[in-house]
Amino acid sequence: MRTCRACASLVTIIRRQQRGGGGYKSLQSFNSGIATLVTFLRGQNIKLKLGDSMAGVKGKSGAKPKPNKKKLLSGSKHANPDAVEFDLIKNVSSPEWLDELGAGMWKTVCPHLCKEKILAVTDLHNLEAFCSAYSTFRLAEVEIRTKGLVIEGATGGPVKNPALTAKNEALRQMTMFGSALGLDPAARGRLMGPSTTGGGNEFSGF
């Protein structure tokens, strides 16, 4: 009923504009009518699907859904044991295009991900991006230590070393892709759930 009343009121608004301005004879008057429509419907608390990102719209807001495999690992009651899953990887060599630093990180991280049954064929791009970002981070750090935080700019004045920007961007990418793989404590707890081994505190003797 509210929608019908809104439509009737909208017709009244349009007729008033037609009588007052001679109708929609130009793009400007048409845009004015659209703006009036949107304002009116918002005032009536009627939601329009106009392509805008709105809170509560599925797929456009909120946390990203956790893959079913990770729900199973964490013991979530929402996991579906019969869902289609991608093949897990038991071991895989680093891609040839990774440099020595990136390949070294790959050899460090990949076996642990495979052991914990986290790495699937669809996750390889995340691991590649993480290792590549790690290499960039290390190379940028060397550049900063060599030339300092401030270098001479094109005009001869002091400017921030561009390696600082590269380092910060690499750290941001490492955080993003590392979280997707469970390579930080918070993400690891989210993906795998609490540990039940009870290994004790390794620093208790200090």
VOPA-134804 format. One record per atom (N, C-alpha, C): residue number from 1; residue in three letters; atom name; y, x negated, z. Coordinates in steps of 0.001 Angstrom, whole numbers, plus 500000, padded with zeros to 6 digits. Atoms other than C-alpha are relative to their C-alpha. Layout:
N
     k     r    a        v        u        w
   NUM   ALA   CA        Y        X        Z
...
# end
This chain:
206
     k     r    a        v        u        w
     1   MET    N   498799   499182   500000
     1   MET   CA   500000   500000   500000
     1   MET    C   501252   499147   500000
     2   ARG    N   498821   500852   499936
     2   ARG   CA   502397   497200   500822
     2   ARG    C   500285   499367   498648
     3   THR    N   499831   500593   501315
     3   THR   CA   501757   495637   497413
     3   THR    C   500622   500997   499045
     4   CYS    N   499434   498974   500864
     4   CYS   CA   502530   498955   495666
     4   CYS    C   501481   500195   500286
     5   ARG    N   498589   499865   499646
     5   ARG   CA   505774   499310   497597
     5   ARG    C   500800   498800   499518
     6   ALA    N   499308   501194   500478
     6   ALA   CA   506643   495724   496693
     6   ALA    C   500255   500082   498512
     7   CYS    N   499833   499874   501447
     7   CYS   CA   506096   496443   492995
     7   CYS    C   501096   501011   499674
     8   ALA    N   498971   498991   500234
     8   ALA   CA   508230   499600   493177
     8   ALA    C   501381   499441   500306
     9   SER    N   498712   500603   499647
     9   SER   CA   511000   497694   494915
     9   SER    C   500412   498971   498975
    10   LEU    N   499703   500999   501025
    10   LEU   CA   510745   494955   492314
    10   LEU    C   500562   500656   498752
    11   VAL    N   499480   499273   501169
    11   VAL   CA   511250   497478   489490
    11   VAL    C   501442   500410   500231
    12   THR    N   498625   499614   499661
    12   THR   CA   514354   498713   491277
    12   THR    C   500947   498821   499876
    13   ILE    N   499170   501205   500079
    13   ILE   CA   515687   495147   491551
    13   ILE    C   500286   499644   498552
    14   ILE    N   499826   500363   501410
    14   ILE   CA   515104   494480   487857
    14   ILE    C   500942   500968   499295
    15   ARG    N   499129   499010   500640
    15   ARG   CA   516766   497746   486797
    15   ARG    C   501447   499797   500404
    16   ARG    N   498635   500268   499553
    16   ARG   CA   519798   496923   488922
    16   ARG    C   500600   498825   499251
    17   GLN    N   499494   501165   500708
    17   GLN   CA   520105   493519   487277
    17   GLN    C   500250   500321   498533
    18   GLN    N   499799   499621   501390
    18   GLN   CA   519703   495078   483833
    18   GLN    C   501282   500791   499817
    19   ARG    N   498772   499218   500094
    19   ARG   CA   522475   497571   484488
    19   ARG    C   501232   499147   500259
    20   GLY    N   498836   500797   499644
    20   GLY   CA   524731   494955   486004
    20   GLY    C   500270   498862   499040
    21   GLY    N   499782   501180   500835
    21   GLY   CA   524170   492032   483631
    21   GLY    C   499563   500164   498565
    22   GLY    N   500352   499788   501389
    22   GLY   CA   523020   493616   480403
    22   GLY    C   498596   499573   499652
    23   GLY    N   501390   500344   500289
    23   GLY   CA   519352   492662   480747
    23   GLY    C   499796   498505   499911
    24   TYR    N   500358   501415   500067
    24   TYR   CA   517542   489373   480322
    24   TYR    C   500249   499484   498585
    25   LYS    N   499638   500469   501337
    25   LYS   CA   519389   488093   477274
    25   LYS    C   500055   498489   499912
    26   SER    N   499940   501461   500015
    26   SER   CA   519314   484445   478252
    26   SER    C   498982   499450   500977
    27   LEU    N   500947   500652   499108
    27   LEU   CA   517026   481961   479934
    27   LEU    C   500538   499933   501417
    28   GLN    N   499405   500090   498668
    28   GLN   CA   519460   481672   482818
    28   GLN    C   499804   501291   500782
    29   SER    N   500180   498729   499306
    29   SER   CA   519295   485372   483642
    29   SER    C   498529   500256   500307
    30   PHE    N   501438   499848   499756
    30   PHE   CA   515496   485311   483304
    30   PHE    C   499591   499196   501237
    31   ASN    N   500312   500833   498836
    31   ASN   CA   515235   482410   485778
    31   ASN    C   500543   500614   501277
    32   SER    N   499425   499338   498826
    32   SER   CA   517514   484319   488124
    32   SER    C   499100   501139   500457
    33   GLY    N   500899   498915   499648
    33   GLY   CA   515146   487275   487967
    33   GLY    C   498730   499504   500654
    34   ILE    N   501206   500582   499404
    34   ILE   CA   512133   485085   488718
    34   ILE    C   500278   499549   501424
    35   ALA    N   499637   500454   498655
    35   ALA   CA   513936   483551   491687
    35   ALA    C   500117   501183   500953
    36   THR    N   499875   498800   499167
    36   THR   CA   514742   487038   492969
    36   THR    C   498626   500549   500357
    37   LEU    N   501356   499517   499753
    37   LEU   CA   511075   488044   492599
    37   LEU    C   499302   499179   501077
    38   VAL    N   500668   500871   499034
    38   VAL   CA   509787   485028   494513
    38   VAL    C   500577   500191   501392
    39   THR    N   499348   499806   498707
    39   THR   CA   512350   485499   497287
    39   THR    C   499575   501318   500635
    40   PHE    N   500377   498686   499475
    40   PHE   CA   511460   489174   497628
    40   PHE    C   498563   500004   500519
    41   LEU    N   501405   499989   499603
    41   LEU   CA   507707   488634   497766
    41   LEU    C   499769   499150   501242
    42   ARG    N   500117   500807   498789
    42   ARG   CA   508078   485856   500314
    42   ARG    C   500509   500768   501213
    43   GLY    N   499483   499197   498905
    43   GLY   CA   510156   488207   502415
    43   GLY    C   499026   501071   500444
    44   GLN    N   501023   499007   499677
    44   GLN   CA   507302   490704   502251
    44   GLN    C   498710   499352   500500
    45   ASN    N   501170   500746   499520
    45   ASN   CA   504873   487984   503392
    45   ASN    C   498807   500152   499061
    46   ILE    N   501053   499914   501014
    46   ILE   CA   502925   488236   500122
    46   ILE    C   499835   498622   499384
    47   LYS    N   500263   501339   500490
    47   LYS   CA   501286   484970   499068
    47   LYS    C   499725   500034   498496
    48   LEU    N   500200   500108   501433
    48   LEU   CA   501458   484011   495410
    48   LEU    C   499287   498695   499691
    49   LYS    N   500678   501215   500456
    49   LYS   CA   499152   481511   493697
    49   LYS    C   500778   499452   498810
    50   LEU    N   499132   500548   501035
    50   LEU   CA   501841   479678   491768
    50   LEU    C   499755   498529   499760
    51   GLY    N   500286   501415   500180
    51   GLY   CA   500194   476259   491900
    51   GLY    C   500608   499137   501076
    52   ASP    N   499408   500774   498918
    52   ASP   CA   502134   475255   494998
    52   ASP    C   498937   499637   501013
    53   SER    N   500913   500411   498936
    53   SER   CA   500327   473333   497718
    53   SER    C   500440   500662   501286
    54   MET    N   499655   499257   498796
    54   MET   CA   500267   475628   500742
    54   MET    C   498976   499718   501072
    55   ALA    N   500917   500196   498891
    55   ALA   CA   498765   475197   504178
    55   ALA    C   498977   501116   500007
    56   GLY    N   501056   499013   499949
    56   GLY   CA   495436   476931   504441
    56   GLY    C   499340   500285   498672
    57   VAL    N   500599   499780   501302
    57   VAL   CA   494659   476854   500712
    57   VAL    C   498816   499075   499832
    58   LYS    N   501224   500781   500101
    58   LYS   CA   491091   475687   500152
    58   LYS    C   500140   498943   498917
    59   GLY    N   499956   501089   500960
    59   GLY   CA   490945   472308   498457
    59   GLY    C   501336   499322   499883
    60   LYS    N   498667   500581   500139
    60   LYS   CA   494661   471604   498867
    60   LYS    C   500585   499560   501327
    61   SER    N   499454   500391   498707
    61   SER   CA   495098   471017   502584
    61   SER    C   498850   499778   500956
    62   GLY    N   501012   500245   498981
    62   GLY   CA   493265   469907   505687
    62   GLY    C   499182   498757   499708
    63   ALA    N   500842   501185   500137
    63   ALA   CA   490663   467201   506160
    63   ALA    C   499004   500176   498862
    64   LYS    N   500981   499952   501066
    64   LYS   CA   488333   466309   503329
    64   LYS    C   498622   500309   500583
    65   PRO    N   501331   499662   499476
    65   PRO   CA   484843   467789   503725
    65   PRO    C   499097   498777   500047
    66   LYS    N   500927   501113   499841
    66   LYS   CA   482191   465375   504985
    66   LYS    C   498768   500224   499126
    67   PRO    N   501211   499851   500798
    67   PRO   CA   479300   464742   502569
    67   PRO    C   498811   500393   500863
    68   ASN    N   501136   499493   499244
    68   ASN   CA   476037   466376   503599
    68   ASN    C   499156   498881   500594
    69   LYS    N   500786   501129   499492
    69   LYS   CA   474239   463025   503945
    69   LYS    C   500601   499456   501281
    70   LYS    N   499342   500514   498806
    70   LYS   CA   476813   461892   506483
    70   LYS    C   499924   501012   501141
    71   LYS    N   500207   498995   498962
    71   LYS   CA   476471   465192   508329
    71   LYS    C   498617   499844   500619
    72   LEU    N   501345   500207   499494
    72   LEU   CA   472741   464536   508606
    72   LEU    C   499936   498783   500909
    73   LEU    N   500008   501226   499204
    73   LEU   CA   473365   461006   509910
    73   LEU    C   500653   500216   501360
    74   SER    N   499287   499770   498740
    74   SER   CA   475768   462282   512545
    74   SER    C   499367   501101   500839
    75   GLY    N   500662   498947   499245
    75   GLY   CA   473424   465064   513616
    75   GLY    C   500760   501308   500033
    76   SER    N   499194   498788   500016
    76   SER   CA   475847   467818   512651
    76   SER    C   499125   501226   499766
    77   LYS    N   500744   498752   500169
    77   LYS   CA   474544   471380   512940
    77   LYS    C   500329   500664   498671
    78   HIS    N   499607   499433   501287
    78   HIS   CA   476320   472139   509663
    78   HIS    C   499329   499300   498827
    79   ALA    N   500678   500726   501075
    79   ALA   CA   474134   469734   507687
    79   ALA    C   498940   500885   499352
    80   ASN    N   501003   499254   500753
    80   ASN   CA   471890   471172   504991
    80   ASN    C   498884   499047   499586
    81   PRO    N   501078   500950   500319
    81   PRO   CA   468536   469331   504897
    81   PRO    C   499432   500181   498605
    82   ASP    N   500542   499725   501333
    82   ASP   CA   467678   470936   501551
    82   ASP    C   501015   499743   498890
    83   ALA    N   498975   500234   501009
    83   ALA   CA   470883   469927   499776
    83   ALA    C   499608   498838   499081
    84   VAL    N   500260   501076   500956
    84   VAL   CA   470741   467731   496676
    84   VAL    C   500778   498761   500427
    85   GLU    N   499374   501245   499563
    85   GLU   CA   471440   464123   497630
    85   GLU    C   499827   498934   498932
    86   PHE    N   500090   501121   500924
    86   PHE   CA   472146   461024   495566
    86   PHE    C   499099   498917   500593
    87   ASP    N   500931   501038   499565
    87   ASP   CA   469736   458110   495713
    87   ASP    C   500716   498944   500836
    88   LEU    N   499476   501077   499170
    88   LEU   CA   470349   455608   498492
    88   LEU    C   499650   498656   499380
    89   ILE    N   500200   501350   500527
    89   ILE   CA   470621   451925   497653
    89   ILE    C   499399   499127   501088
    90   LYS    N   500637   500901   499040
    90   LYS   CA   468325   449450   499364
    90   LYS    C   500655   498624   499989
    91   ASN    N   499287   501275   500116
    91   ASN   CA   470141   446364   498079
    91   ASN    C   500569   499912   498597
    92   VAL    N   499375   500145   501303
    92   VAL   CA   472474   445508   495222
    92   VAL    C   500905   498770   500028
    93   SER    N   499163   501203   500097
    93   SER   CA   474219   442334   494064
    93   SER    C   501438   500391   499684
    94   SER    N   498587   499752   500273
    94   SER   CA   477981   442089   493836
    94   SER    C   500270   499918   498502
    95   PRO    N   499656   500073   501430
    95   PRO   CA   479559   442684   490399
    95   PRO    C   500558   498627   499638
    96   GLU    N   499592   501334   500434
    96   GLU   CA   480329   439576   488361
    96   GLU    C   501503   499806   500031
    97   TRP    N   498550   500154   500082
    97   TRP   CA   484042   440300   488169
    97   TRP    C   500641   499717   501357
    98   LEU    N   499444   500333   498686
    98   LEU   CA   484515   439896   491934
    98   LEU    C   500102   498491   500164
    99   ASP    N   499853   501426   499762
    99   ASP   CA   485871   436497   492905
    99   ASP    C   499177   499582   501218
   100   GLU    N   500824   500530   498914
   100   GLU   CA   484345   434288   495591
   100   GLU    C   500266   500718   501320
   101   LEU    N   499667   499312   498759
   101   LEU   CA   486198   435983   498437
   101   LEU    C   499418   501416   500028
   102   GLY    N   500516   498639   500063
   102   GLY   CA   485284   439486   497308
   102   GLY    C   498484   500042   500044
   103   ALA    N   501463   500052   500000
   103   ALA   CA   481666   438531   496646
   103   ALA    C   499465   499644   501383
   104   GLY    N   500415   500355   498650
   104   GLY   CA   481443   436961   500084
   104   GLY    C   500040   501193   500938
   105   MET    N   499919   498795   499176
   105   MET   CA   482612   440182   501731
   105   MET    C   498898   500984   499619
   106   TRP    N   501080   499125   500460
   106   TRP   CA   480128   442128   499609
   106   TRP    C   498677   499608   500657
   107   LYS    N   501258   500481   499420
   107   LYS   CA   477252   439959   500861
   107   LYS    C   499960   500226   501512
   108   THR    N   499943   499759   498555
   108   THR   CA   478437   440501   504431
   108   THR    C   499793   501473   500338
   109   VAL    N   499964   498581   499663
   109   VAL   CA   478898   444265   504335
   109   VAL    C   498826   500781   499416
   110   CYS    N   500990   499189   500710
   110   CYS   CA   476395   445577   501793
   110   CYS    C   498654   500108   500735
   111   PRO    N   501294   499866   499311
   111   PRO   CA   473172   444725   503725
   111   PRO    C   500044   500946   501190
   112   HIS    N   499889   499117   498838
   112   HIS   CA   474431   446567   506817
   112   HIS    C   500098   501459   499570
   113   LEU    N   499895   498627   500494
   113   LEU   CA   475394   449658   504817
   113   LEU    C   498650   500508   499506
   114   CYS    N   501328   499611   500489
   114   CYS   CA   471981   449679   503164
   114   CYS    C   499033   500227   501167
   115   LYS    N   500885   499869   498852
   115   LYS   CA   470226   449200   506494
   115   LYS    C   500211   501320   500724
   116   GLU    N   499676   498763   499304
   116   GLU   CA   472011   452177   508017
   116   GLU    C   499899   501223   499089
   117   LYS    N   500204   498912   500958
   117   LYS   CA   471266   454295   504912
   117   LYS    C   501280   500790   499766
   118   ILE    N   498708   499385   500279
   118   ILE   CA   474916   454965   504188
   118   ILE    C   500370   499865   498524
   119   LEU    N   499545   500308   501349
   119   LEU   CA   475346   453408   500747
   119   LEU    C   499138   500697   498949
   120   ALA    N   500658   499331   501116
   120   ALA   CA   474435   455636   497780
   120   ALA    C   500603   499485   498697
   121   VAL    N   499516   500481   501300
   121   VAL   CA   474888   454998   494072
   121   VAL    C   501419   500497   499732
   122   THR    N   498664   499449   500215
   122   THR   CA   477991   457181   494148
   122   THR    C   501046   499363   500906
   123   ASP    N   499061   500674   499095
   123   ASP   CA   479561   454956   496828
   123   ASP    C   500350   498593   499547
   124   LEU    N   499804   501393   500412
   124   LEU   CA   479508   451691   494880
   124   LEU    C   501458   499706   499671
   125   HIS    N   498599   500240   500337
   125   HIS   CA   483065   452105   493637
   125   HIS    C   500837   499789   501259
   126   ASN    N   499280   500207   498742
   126   ASN   CA   484258   452371   497253
   126   ASN    C   499781   498585   500531
   127   LEU    N   500299   501350   499529
   127   LEU   CA   482503   449128   498145
   127   LEU    C   500672   498963   499116
   128   GLU    N   499319   500928   500906
   128   GLU   CA   483859   447381   495052
   128   GLU    C   501491   499939   500301
   129   ALA    N   498559   499954   499719
   129   ALA   CA   487398   448534   495819
   129   ALA    C   500316   499332   501338
   130   PHE    N   499779   500620   498691
   130   PHE   CA   487080   447450   499464
   130   PHE    C   499953   498485   499892
   131   CYS    N   500139   501454   500124
   131   CYS   CA   485879   443951   498559
   131   CYS    C   501116   499403   499159
   132   SER    N   498889   500478   500821
   132   SER   CA   488520   443580   495850
   132   SER    C   501294   499961   500808
   133   ALA    N   498803   499963   499162
   133   ALA   CA   491252   444617   498304
   133   ALA    C   499957   498894   501053
   134   TYR    N   500129   501084   499025
   134   TYR   CA   489898   442148   500851
   134   TYR    C   500375   498663   499372
   135   SER    N   499656   501245   500690
   135   SER   CA   490163   439345   498302
   135   SER    C   501505   499886   499800
   136   THR    N   498547   500004   500181
   136   THR   CA   493756   440329   497509
   136   THR    C   500717   499711   501315
   137   PHE    N   499423   500236   498674
   137   PHE   CA   494565   440400   501220
   137   PHE    C   499946   498524   500377
   138   ARG    N   500149   501409   499652
   138   ARG   CA   493216   436878   501736
   138   ARG    C   500877   499101   499129
   139   LEU    N   499178   500810   500903
   139   LEU   CA   494967   435451   498664
   139   LEU    C   501486   500168   500321
   140   ALA    N   498602   499769   499632
   140   ALA   CA   498260   437058   499687
   140   ALA    C   500343   499272   501285
   141   GLU    N   499763   500705   498741
   141   GLU   CA   497905   435577   503171
   141   GLU    C   500190   498506   499764
   142   VAL    N   499840   501418   500335
   142   VAL   CA   497474   432095   501700
   142   VAL    C   501373   499757   499378
   143   GLU    N   498696   500133   500653
   143   GLU   CA   500562   432621   499547
   143   GLU    C   501132   500069   501025
   144   ILE    N   498966   499861   498973
   144   ILE   CA   502595   433703   502580
   144   ILE    C   500062   498754   500874
   145   ARG    N   500030   501197   499165
   145   ARG   CA   501465   430732   504653
   145   ARG    C   500542   498785   499253
   146   THR    N   499544   501147   500795
   146   THR   CA   502276   428361   501796
   146   THR    C   501501   500034   499759
   147   LYS    N   498592   499902   500401
   147   LYS   CA   505717   429658   500789
   147   LYS    C   500886   500659   501038
   148   GLY    N   499203   499381   498951
   148   GLY   CA   506808   431559   503898
   148   GLY    C   500293   501462   499725
   149   LEU    N   499665   498587   500119
   149   LEU   CA   508070   435071   504485
   149   LEU    C   501131   500255   499027
   150   VAL    N   498832   499871   500875
   150   VAL   CA   511271   434472   502491
   150   VAL    C   499958   498889   498972
   151   ILE    N   499975   500990   501073
   151   ILE   CA   511484   432738   499130
   151   ILE    C   501310   500127   499234
   152   GLU    N   498791   499972   500815
   152   GLU   CA   514227   431978   496629
   152   GLU    C   499820   500989   498859
   153   GLY    N   500072   498993   501039
   153   GLY   CA   514956   434883   494317
   153   GLY    C   500485   499502   498660
   154   ALA    N   499606   500366   501364
   154   ALA   CA   515856   434908   490618
   154   ALA    C   501452   499563   499927
   155   THR    N   498578   500360   500008
   155   THR   CA   519560   434645   491420
   155   THR    C   500320   498861   500963
   156   GLY    N   499787   501117   499091
   156   GLY   CA   519070   431848   493918
   156   GLY    C   500113   500392   501458
   157   GLY    N   499885   499546   498621
   157   GLY   CA   519406   433990   497046
   157   GLY    C   498636   500244   500629
   158   PRO    N   501286   499761   499305
   158   PRO   CA   516715   434609   499679
   158   PRO    C   499502   501429   499795
   159   VAL    N   500630   498687   500159
   159   VAL   CA   514303   437486   499047
   159   VAL    C   498659   499996   500725
   160   LYS    N   501308   499884   499353
   160   LYS   CA   511163   438772   500717
   160   LYS    C   498908   499531   499055
   161   ASN    N   501126   500475   500802
   161   ASN   CA   508030   437087   499508
   161   ASN    C   499201   501202   499487
   162   PRO    N   500769   498868   500542
   162   PRO   CA   506291   439560   497111
   162   PRO    C   498575   500061   500522
   163   ALA    N   501361   500007   499466
   163   ALA   CA   502993   438487   498649
   163   ALA    C   499880   500897   501235
   164   LEU    N   500030   499103   498852
   164   LEU   CA   503965   440500   501743
   164   LEU    C   499687   501431   499564
   165   THR    N   500273   498662   500531
   165   THR   CA   503991   443679   499667
   165   THR    C   498556   500113   499537
   166   ALA    N   501387   500000   500460
   166   ALA   CA   500679   442755   498070
   166   ALA    C   499035   500045   501177
   167   LYS    N   500859   500005   498816
   167   LYS   CA   499182   442070   501495
   167   LYS    C   499941   501373   500650
   168   ASN    N   499958   498690   499363
   168   ASN   CA   500332   445383   502954
   168   ASN    C   499249   501048   499177
   169   GLU    N   500703   499056   500854
   169   GLU   CA   499013   447316   499955
   169   GLU    C   498496   499768   500069
   170   ALA    N   501425   500320   499892
   170   ALA   CA   495681   445501   500170
   170   ALA    C   499437   500501   501326
   171   LEU    N   500443   499492   498700
   171   LEU   CA   495428   446356   503885
   171   LEU    C   499868   501520   499990
   172   ARG    N   500076   498545   500099
   172   ARG   CA   496148   449998   503113
   172   ARG    C   498738   500422   499249
   173   GLN    N   501202   499678   500768
   173   GLN   CA   493380   450048   500498
   173   GLN    C   498736   499684   500787
   174   MET    N   501161   500335   499179
   174   MET   CA   490964   448299   502843
   174   MET    C   499749   501086   501039
   175   THR    N   500137   498945   499011
   175   THR   CA   491635   450936   505484
   175   THR    C   499429   501267   499372
   176   MET    N   500429   498762   500656
   176   MET   CA   491155   453801   503034
   176   MET    C   498537   499929   499556
   177   PHE    N   501367   500105   500516
   177   PHE   CA   487981   452569   501329
   177   PHE    C   499010   499611   501101
   178   GLY    N   500865   500346   498887
   178   GLY   CA   486587   451045   504512
   178   GLY    C   499645   501211   500836
   179   SER    N   500270   498785   499249
   179   SER   CA   486922   454378   506282
   179   SER    C   498978   500870   499281
   180   ALA    N   500964   499210   500774
   180   ALA   CA   485013   456080   503460
   180   ALA    C   498587   499458   500155
   181   LEU    N   501313   500636   499848
   181   LEU   CA   482176   453606   504042
   181   LEU    C   499562   499892   501460
   182   GLY    N   500336   500110   498583
   182   GLY   CA   482280   453766   507848
   182   GLY    C   500159   498596   500536
   183   LEU    N   499836   501397   499605
   183   LEU   CA   483588   450208   508276
   183   LEU    C   501007   499798   501117
   184   ASP    N   499172   500142   498805
   184   ASP   CA   485871   450932   511228
   184   ASP    C   499372   500854   501102
   185   PRO    N   500683   499295   498898
   185   PRO   CA   484856   452206   514688
   185   PRO    C   500112   501506   499935
   186   ALA    N   499827   498547   500028
   186   ALA   CA   486329   455684   514278
   186   ALA    C   499169   500628   498892
   187   ALA    N   500762   499461   501127
   187   ALA   CA   484808   456251   510834
   187   ALA    C   498506   499842   500240
   188   ARG    N   501421   500240   499742
   188   ARG   CA   481498   454747   511952
   188   ARG    C   499447   501051   500963
   189   GLY    N   500439   498964   499076
   189   GLY   CA   481270   457178   514862
   189   GLY    C   499948   501356   499335
   190   ARG    N   499987   498723   500701
   190   ARG   CA   482157   460069   512570
   190   ARG    C   498813   500137   499057
   191   LEU    N   501079   499949   500988
   191   LEU   CA   479521   459163   509979
   191   LEU    C   498621   499960   500640
   192   MET    N   501336   500255   499468
   192   MET   CA   476652   458078   512230
   192   MET    C   499757   500618   501363
   193   GLY    N   500177   499423   498681
   193   GLY   CA   477282   459726   515582
   193   GLY    C   499892   498922   501059
   194   PRO    N   500062   500969   498911
   194   PRO   CA   477019   458065   518990
   194   PRO    C   498703   499212   499975
   195   SER    N   501184   500849   499950
   195   SER   CA   474620   455174   519462
   195   SER    C   499104   500408   501159
   196   THR    N   500958   499630   498958
   196   THR   CA   471460   455899   521413
   196   THR    C   499138   498826   500430
   197   THR    N   500818   501166   499682
   197   THR   CA   470121   452347   521693
   197   THR    C   500250   499487   501396
   198   GLY    N   499698   500431   498645
   198   GLY   CA   471902   451557   524951
   198   GLY    C   499875   498503   500169
   199   GLY    N   500146   501452   499983
   199   GLY   CA   472290   447861   524249
   199   GLY    C   500736   499333   501143
   200   GLY    N   499293   500604   498892
   200   GLY   CA   474606   447285   527210
   200   GLY    C   501254   499305   499530
   201   ASN    N   498756   500690   500275
   201   ASN   CA   477827   445314   527396
   201   ASN    C   499716   498517   499803
   202   GLU    N   500285   501405   500283
   202   GLU   CA   477485   441933   525693
   202   GLU    C   500972   499064   500678
   203   PHE    N   499018   500852   499341
   203   PHE   CA   480547   440657   527569
   203   PHE    C   499892   500110   501529
   204   SER    N   500103   499800   498548
   204   SER   CA   479293   441587   531041
   204   SER    C   499854   498700   500755
   205   GLY    N   500183   501266   499307
   205   GLY   CA   478525   437940   531845
   205   GLY    C   501265   499181   500124
   206   PHE    N   498761   500790   499965
   206   PHE   CA   482126   436795   531400
   206   PHE    C   500929   500525   501088
# end
